[in-house]
């Protein structure tokens, strides 16, 4: 139960509606870009959304598979005709221009468009190619599209050497000299032609000087078919904010370095967009490699060694299409990958990896792959990357979307293209505040709220304030079961009680509970459950909600059977009605102002596992604990008038107390505790400067905490 007059005052709520002051959080760019219109200070008007994303990562229309660039007088009547026929028989849609129909000085718009709408350009460099200004203009356009439109360029050096094209030499040198005489040596167009020749001549292609043209054509068709079969991946319906992150990641990939094999990690918590970014990067660079493979959901698809064998076979099949390789066991598969890919420049993406064995089987070492290869690993576990040898400067942390990006992604999912929607600004702001830039949450909530009215939005937000969305929660929970018990305890304590509090104070409290705090916190940070910011421990709001929901799942209907209590109503009901059980491990209630709570005489009788009790500004005579040993190691009674507590822990205390504002029986507020105050145990040290008292007969001297204005008592199990 969470009803009553105190609930709204003391329970932190995600959804708050203030009809009097609906504050807008809009940048000037968002307003000018017309992503939404402001009707007044409290309402948004969402116009019809654009029909497609403006992201360059989205799919482009491609009219042709192949564009053929050639000098007709050299190759049209033999080699080129046979090549075109072979491509056509394979179902490859090829554009071949009729050179004899060219007129005027410039390339026709139709030809320009054909280049732009092709996936691959085959450039046949022959003896007299450079003597044609149309061929050179085509080439300049082709190389421009290579850089700007992801056009794959495949040169064929037909009875010429690549260096003749690149330098230029021989016939190419003579042809360029004539162009310089006609257009001027400093002509910008001639400079573009030279640059295009150098760029295309430097690409890996097929040289042909003598032999069987039929064999050459067969080889070309095979390579083109392979390239066309390597399709880009479907990234996202609305890839908002992806392009800038792709550019950042490309810098880390350092694609210009052809001699190094690099492993790069994408690290972040669930739902933040690691997979989406990995797919977008794959699309942006995969054509620069001889072979590529995107292995999705590695964690899910590798439950045992047989699953790893299937993944190894898939990797080999995608990188080496047309070659059927059988893998009998994981060890043999690893060896086969090394043997077949050690001289091949490949791009491999391993998505959602959670175990070192997966990496050892699929990409055990950089030496497995040829020069220039790139291996990208997405994971929630940073330590997994470092333990596999990934350099820290090659680990890219995928972070939540910023304000404008989050609003745009939510808008695209929540508001249909053919509708104009007016919505109260505080409702939109509440959703954005709830999602905190998490793409998964923005997508799920936007789709769920799409087409619904304001009353339904309000109801949905009220529901989310009490329990998280299942689809979002299921993704965030992945990996929790893989934590060891001590790490789970630390995570749940921070989620329920200590988010945003001092790291030093939290560590001392957790150490007092007997947890392996140092390594536990490190593991949680590495796996993106928590982060350390400004001397405090933080976590994403939705991860905190997920953690609290795990505790509430222990018993939805009876809070007295849960391990942790923090809601005002839950704490009040359990303590006033003696509903506590052995399941309760910790109770934390910090009220914003003093309030009276009745605590029953047997409230703690059954709480045999209670280890932390923190009550701030709670007023009412505190009855003595019932019989039975407790495991209490942390007691914080700041600004309370609770009495009769210390005598219940006779002979078990280690205390370090700043007593200001606390009257816990004996000595009065602000005084020092004496041996008599704490059950006859002798005081062996004190510090008058901070009212610190240390007592003997303890088993663990770490169980201490001193903070001005806080009363803290520690007892040993």
N, C-alpha and C positions, 0 to 999 in steps of 0.2 A: 504494500500500500504506500502510495506517495501523495496522498491528498491531505488537505489541512491548511491552516492559515500560515504556517511557517514554511511550507514547501517553496513558494515563489521567492521568499526572502533568502533562503539559505541554500537552495539547490542551483548549481550552475546550469544554465540553460543555453542550448545552441541557438534555438529559435526565439527571438524576442521581437515582438511587433510593437513599434511605437508610432501610432498614427499621427502624433503631433510633430514628429521630427524625422522624416525619412531622408537620411543623408545619402547623397549620391557620391559614388567614387568613380568619377569619369575623368580621363585625361582629355586634353584638348584634341589629340589625334582621334580618339574614339568618337568624339562629337562631330568633327569635321569629316571623318570617313563615312558618316551616315550609317554606321553600324546600328545606331539607334537614334531616335529623336526624342527630345525632352518635351513632353506636353506641358508639364509644370514641375514644381519642385518635388512632387511625390509620385509621378507616374512616368513610365517609359512607353513610347510607341515604337514597336518593332515593325519596320517595313518588311516587305517581301524580301526574303533572302536571295542572294545571287544563286544562279542555277548551278554553279560549279565553283570549286575552290580555286583561289588564285595562286595556290602553291605550285612551284615548279616541279614539285614531287608528284603532282597528279599526272594522269595519263594524257598523252598528246595523240591527236589523230594522226595516223600514218596511212597514206594512200598506197605506198609502194614498199615492197620488201627491199628492193635493190634499185639503185640508180647507176647506170653505166656511163662513165666518162671516158672518151676515146678519141683518137684521131682517125677518121674514117678512111683516109687514103692508105693508111698503113695496115689496118686490120679488118675492115668491114667485110670484105668478100670471103674471108676464110675463118680465121680464128674467132672473130667477134660473133659471126653468124652461128657458128657451132656452139659457142658459149651461151648465147641467148636461148637457143633451142634446148640445150641441156637444162638450163634454169627453169624454163617454161615447163618442161616435162616433169620436173620435181614439184610443180605447183607454186613456184616462187614468182610472185608478181614483180616484173622487172620493167623499168622505164628506160627506153633506148631512144635517144633523140635522132631525128633525121638531119644530119649535118648539112646536107645539100639544100635544105629549105631555110637555112639561116640567112637573114638579111639584116642590114644595118650594122651599127657599131656595138650595140648593147645586147646582152642576153635578154630574151623575152621574159615577161613576168611569169608565164606558164612554166618555163624551165626553172626559174628560181623557186617557184612553188613546189615543183616536183622534187627538187633537191631537199627542201625543207620538210617534205612529207615522206621522205624515205628513211628506212631504218639503217640501211647499209649502202655505202657508196663504193663501187669497184672502180678504181682509177687504173686504166691500162696505159702505162707509160711506154710509148713506142718511140721510134727514131725521130719522127717529126712532130711529136705532141706539142712541144714548146713553141713551135713556129706558128701555132694557131692562137690568136688572141682570145677566141671564144673558149678554147680549151683551158687557157690560163684563167679566164674569168670564172669558168665553171669550178676550177680547182680552188680559187680563192674563196668562192662561196661555200664549197664543200668543207674547207678547213675552218671557215667561220662557223658553220653548223656543227662541226665536230666539237668545238669549244662551247657553243651556246645551246645546242639542241640535242646533244647526246648522240650525234650521228657517228656510227662506226665506219671508219675509213679503211679499206682493204686494197693496198696497192699491188698491182701486177707489173713486174718489170720485164716487158716483152722485148727481148733481144737488145736490152740496154742494161747497164749496171746501175745499181742504186746511187752510187757516188756521182754518176753523170748527171742525175737529176738533182741531187742534193747540193752539189758544189757551185754552179753547174760546170760541166765539161763537154767537150766534143760538140755534137750537134746542138745540145742544149745551150752551150756557151755562145755559139754562133747565133742561135735564135734570139737569145736575150740581148745580144749586142745590137741586132737589127731593131728590136723593140725600143731600146734606149735611143737609137738614132732617130726613130720616128716620134717617140713620145717625150724624149728628153731623159738624160741619165738620172736626174733628180725627180722624175715623175713619181707621184705617190702611188699610181696604179702599178707601175713597174716594180716598185718596192714591195707592194702587196703580192705580186706574182712571185718574186724571188723568195719572199717569206713562205709562201704557200708551197713552192717547190722544195724548199729546205725541210719544211715540216713533214710533208708527205713522203719525201725521199728518206726521211729518218725513221719512218714507221716500219714495223715488221711486216713483210709481204712475201710474195712468191716471185723469185727470179726465174726467167726462162731464156736460155740462149740457143739451145738446140735440143732435138729429141722429139718425143711424141707429144704433139699438141693435145691429142685425145686424153693422155694421162694428166696433163696440166689442167684441162677442163674438168676432169673427174675430181681432181684434188680441190679445185676452186669450189665446185658445187658442194662437195663434202663439207668444206670449212664454212661455207655460207649457211648450209642447212643446220650445222651445229650452232652457229651464232644465232640463227633465227629461233632455234628451239630453246635457247636460254632467254626465257621471258622475264620481264621485270615482275616484281612482286606487288600484290595489292597492299598498299600501305595502310590507309585509313580513309573512311568516308570523308572526313574533314581534317586534313593534316595541318591544323593550325599550329603555328610556332615551330614547325619542323625544319624549314629551310635554314634558319639561322643556326640551329643546333647541328645540322648536317655540315655546314661550313666549319663550325668549331671542331667537329670530329674529324673532318678531312685534314685539318692541320695536324692533329695528333697522328693520323695514319701516315702522314709524310709520304705521299704517293710518288714524289719526285725521287725518292731514294730507291733506286733499282737494285742495289746490292744487298740490302738488309731484308731479313724476314722478321716481321714485327707481330707481336701479340698485343692486342688492345682490349681493354675491359670496359663494358658499360655497366655501371653499378648504380643501384637505386632500389627503393622499396617497391612493393607491389603496386601496380596501377599507375605508376608515374610515367610510363611511356617508353620503357627500354626497348620492347619488341618493335614498337612503331618506328622508333628512331633507327634501329638496326635494319629494318626493311627499307627505309628511305635511303640510308647510306648504301645499302646493297644496290639499289636501283641507280644510284648516282655514279657508282664506280665499277660495277661488275664487268662491263665491257672492256675495261682496261686490263683484264686478266685472261690468261689462256683457258682457264676453267674456273667455275665458281659453284658453290653449294651453300644453301641456307637450310640448316637443320633446326626445325622448330620444336619447341616443347621437349627439350632433351631430358629434363627431370621426369616428366610424365611418361616419356617413351623409353626409359631405361631402368625399369624396375629390377631387372636381373641381367645376367651376362648374355643370355640369348637376345634380349632386347638390344644390347650394345652391338651384337653382331649384325642385326638388321640395320642399325644406324650406320655402321661401317660400310655395309654394302650400298646403302643409299648414297653415302658420301662419294664413294668410288664411281657409282653409276652416273651421278650428276656431273662430276668433274671430268670423267672419261666416258662421254656418251657413246653408245654403240658397242662398248666393250663389256661383255657379261662376265663379271668376276664373282666367284663363289667364295664366301668366307665361312670357315668351319667353326672357328672359335675366336674369342676376343683377342687373344694373344696373336694368333695368325693374322687377324684383320689389321692389327696395329702394324705388323711387319709388312703386310701388303701395301698399306697406305704409304709407308716410308719408301718402299721400292718403286712404286708407280708414280709418286708425286714429287720425288726429291729433285727432279730437274724441270718441274713445271711451275710456272708462276700462277698461283691460285688465290682466290678469295674464298674463305670459309667462315661462315657465321654459325656459332653454336649458341642457340637461344635458350635461356632459362636453365643454366647449369647450376647444380647444387652439390656436386660431389666430385672430389678430386679424381676418382676412378674414371669418371666420364671423360675428363680432359686427358688422362693418361691413355685412354683407348682411342680417342678421336684426333687429338692433336698434342701428342706427348712432348714434342720438342720442336723448336724452330728448324732444326736440321732435317726434319721430315719433308720439308717443302722447298721448292726452288726459289732462287733469288727473286726478290720483289714481292713475295707472297705476303698476304695479310690475313691474320686470324683474329676475328672479333668474337668476344665472349660476353654474353649478357648474364648477369647474376645479381642476387640480393646480398651476396656474401663477399665482402671486399677481401677478407683473409684468404678465400679460395683463390683469388687472382694472384695475390702476392706469393702464396705458397707454391703456385705453379710457375713462378718466375716472371710474372708481368710487372714491368717497372711501374713505380708509383706515378711517374709523369705520363704514363700511357693508360691510366685509369680515368675515365670520364664519368663524373657523377651526374646522373640524369636528375634534374630537379623539377619541381612542380612549375606549372605555368604561372606567369606573372598576371597582374590584374587585367590588363587589356586583352591578353591572349585567352585568359580563362573566360572572360565575358563573351568573346567571340566564339569560342568553341561551344559554350553553353547555348548561346543564341542559335547557332546553326542546328543544334539537336532539338531545341525546345520549341522553335517557331517554324512552322511550315512555310515553304516557298510561296505558296499561293494564298497565304493569309496575312492580313495586317492585324497585329495583336497589340492591344493596349493593356499594360500590366503595371500594378503598383510597384514602385521602385524598391520599397522595403522587402517585397517578396523575392524579387530577383537578387537583391543584396544578401538576403538570408541564405539563399541557395549557394551563392558564391562564397559566403563566409563559412558555410558548412563544408563545402568541397575543398577549400583552401588550395585551389589550383591543381588538384589531382585530376588528370585527364579522365581516368576511369569513372570517377564520381560525377564529373561534369557530363560525360556521355550518358551514363545510366540515368541520372536524375533528369537531364534534359529530355531524353527519350520518354521517360515515364510521365513527365509533366506536360509533354507536347499535346496540344489540343484541349487541355483542361482549363477550367475557369479559376477565378481568384479564390473562391471558397474551397475548391479542391486542393489548390496550392497550399492554403493555410492548414488544411487538415493533414496533408502529407508532411509538411514541415513540423507540425506538432508531433506526428508519429515518429519522425526522424530524431526529434529531441529526446525521445524516450528509448528508442531502439534503432540500431543502424540498419541500413538497407542490406538485405541478404546477399545480393549479387556482389556488392562492394565488399562486404565482410568476408565472403568466401575467398576472394582473391587475396585480401590482406592477411588472412589467417594462414596462408600457405607458408610453411616453414616453421610455424610455431611448435608443432609436434616434434620437429627435429631438434629443438633446444633441449639441453639437459635440465633436470628438475630444478637445480639451483638457479639457472638462468631464467627459467619460467617464473620462479618466485620473485626474483629481482624485477623482471619486466612487469609483472602484475602489481607489485608494490608501487613502482613509479607511475604506472598508468592510473592506478586508483588513488594514490595519495600524493606523490612527490614530484610530479611534472612541474618544471619551472622553479624548483627550489635549489638551494646551494648544493653544488656537487660535494663539497667537503662534509656538510652536515648529513647528506644522504648516505655517503660512504660510511660514515661512523655508525649511523643507525643500522645499515645493512650488515656491516661487520659484526655488530653486536648480536645480530640474529644468527650468526654462525655461517653466513653465506660466504662463498668464495668471491668476494665483491669485486676485486680488481680485475680478475680474468672474466668474470660474469659481465661486467659493464663493457669491457673491451669487445666481447663477443656480440653483445647487443648493438654496439655502435657499428661494428663491421658488417652486421646483417641488416642494418638500416632500421632497427626497431626504435632506437633512440639516437640523439645527437647531443654533443656537448657544445653549448653556445653561451658565451659571456659568463662563465663560471656557474652555469646551471645545466641541468639535464632537461632536454626538450624532446618532444615527439610530435608527429603530425596528429592533428585533432582526430582524424578518422582512425588512426592506429590506437590512440587512447580509447576511443569509443569501442573499438574491437576488443581491447584488453578488458575493459570493464564489462563488456557483454559476455566474455568468457567466464567471468566471475558470476554474473547473474544467471548464466546457463546452469551453474551448479545446482540451483534450485530456484526456478522462476517465481514460485508462489510463497516461499518461506525464506526471508532474508536471514533468519537465525541459523539456517543450514548452509550459508555461504561462508567462504573463507575470509572475505573482506567486506567491511561496511563503511560507507562514506556518505551516503545520502542521509539528509536530516531525518526524514520520516522513518527510514529503515532503522537508523540508530535509536531513535526515540522509541519505536515500537519494541525493538528487541530488549532494550534496557529497562523500560518501564513495565513490561509484561513478562520479564524473566524468560524470554524466548531463545536465549543463546544456547548453542550446542557445542560439542567438541570440534565441530567444523570451523568455528570462528578462530582466525589466527591474528587478525588485526582490526582495530577500530580507530578511525580518524575522523574527527568532526571539528572543524574550525569555523565558528560562527562569526559573522561580521560585527555583531554586537552582543553584549551579555544577554542571556536568556535562561529561564528556568526549565530544567528537564527533570522529571521525577525518575529516579533510578531505584528499581526494586531491590529488596534486601537479598534476593538470591540471583541477581542479574548475572553474576559472573560464576556462579557455582558450577555450571556445566562446561564453562569455557576453559577446559584443561590445556588447550593448545594456544591460548591467547599469548602472543609475544610482544605486541605493540598496542598501547592505548594512548591516544593523543586526543585530548579534549580541551578546546580553547573557548573561553568565555561561557562555560557551562556552569550555572548556578543552581544549587539545591544540595541539602545535606546528603552526603554520600554514605550509604550504609556500608557496614563492613562486608568484605568478601566472604562468601560462603566457604565451607571447608574444601579440602582438596588442593593438591599442589598445582601451581600455575607455571607456565614457561615464560612469564613476562620478562622481557629484556629491555623494553623501552616504555617509559611513562612520562608524558608531557602534559602538565596540568596548568598551563599558562592562564593567568587571570581567572582563576576559579576559586570557589570557597569550599571545595570538596575536602572532607575530613576522613580520618580513619583508614588511610590507604597503606602507609608504610609498614605498619605493624603486621600486615598480612604476609610480608616477605622477609621475616626474621631470619638472619643468618645467611642471606643470599645476595646482599646488595653490594654493588659498586656504584657510587654516586659521584657525579660532578655537576653541581647545580648553580645556576644563576637564578636566585630566588625572587627577584624583583617582581611584584605583582602576583605572587603565589602564596597561598595560606593553606599548606597541606597538613596542618596539625603540628603544634609544638613550635616554639620559637617566634611565631608571628611573621607577618610579611616583611621581607627584606632582611631578616636575621640569618645567622648561620645555623645549620643543623648541628646537633650534638650527638654523641653516641647514644644518649637516652632517646633522642627523637627517632632513631632508626633501629629501635629494637635492641638496644644494649650493645651494639657493635662499636668497638673503639675507633675513634677518629685517628688516623695516622698522618694526615697532612692537610693543609688548608692554604688558601690564597685569599687574603682579605680584600685584595684589589678587585676580584670578580666574584666574591662569595662562592668559592669553589671548595667543596669538601670531598675528600677521598677517604674511603673506608677500607679496612682490611677484610680478611676471610673471603676473598673473591677468587675465582678461577680464571678470569680473563680480564686483564687490565685494559684491553682495547675498548671495553664497553663503557666508554665515557663520551660525554658531549657537553660542551660549554658554549652557550650563546647568550649574550646579554638580553635580559628580559624574558628568558625561557626557563622554566623549571623542568629539568630532565633527570630522571632516575633510571638507572640500569640495574637489572638483576640477572644473575647467571642461572642457566638451566640446571 
